Amino acid sequence: MGFSVIRMEGTMVTGLESGADIIGSEVVGGKLRDAADDPMVEAIVLRVNSPGGTPAAAQEIIRDLDYARSKKLWLSRWGIWQHQLHYYVSVHADRIYANPDTFTAGVGVIWKFTDISRFNENEGFNISTIKSGSKKDMGSTSRPITEEEQIYAQKVVNDSFENFISDVISTGRVARSEIDDGRVIRGADAVRLNIVDEIGN
């Protein structure tokens, strides 16, 4: 009997992609399920080192993680994560370990828009867009977003945030007031706030 160590390194995406900078939800999920179904595996250690990813990918991994937890006595994760979505995943573990200088928490949702239309104009670029709906090119770098789009984007961000912070808070591990400002917290401080259970490597 022993441990199965599963590494989740890179930006989380949905699917089977895997490389130096990305990790697919189906790759992680498949390893979790294989370890969960292996009678020789007593516990699973998920080592997380990632800058973040998509909420959909995190949700798919959590589904497989919950399956793994249902099959094993306990599930442990070693945490080295740098983004809210990996805390979203990690909070489903029975126990979370972190290095003293791990960047954890950082709970929040961000959606960035880049506008290079002034640069394009100065350089003589002209971009024409034919679209089926008023928001179809929302987020295009060739124009600023409108006030209406800003309102819509804020609603999407708020709804996504509420979805996963509610899940995090439901575990009873940490109070919402300790993490909902979105700040990054060092592993050593996270122990005192009950965001992680123990310093470890």
Salt bridges, closest charged atoms under 4 A:
GLU9 OE2 - ARG7 NH1 3.59
ASP37 OD1 - LYS71 NZ 3.58
ASP64 OD1 - ARG33 NE 2.43
ASP64 OD2 - ARG63 NH2 3.76
ASP66 OD1 - HIS92 ND1 3.53
ASP94 OD1 - ARG69 NH2 2.24
ASP101 OD1 - ARG186 NE 2.73
ASP137 OD1 - LYS131 NZ 2.83
ASP137 OD1 - ARG143 NH2 2.85
GLU148 OE2 - LYS135 NZ 3.02
GLU149 OE2 - ARG143 NH2 2.62
ASP159 OD2 - LYS155 NZ 2.65
GLU162 OE2 - ARG176 NH2 2.64
ASP167 OD2 - HIS92 NE2 2.88
ASP180 OD2 - ARG176 NE 3.58
ASP181 OD1 - ARG183 NH1 3.07
ASP189 OD2 - ARG186 NH1 3.98
ASP189 OD1 - ARG192 NH2 2.08
ASP197 OD2 - ARG173 NH1 2.91
GLU198 OE1 - ARG95 NH2 3.26
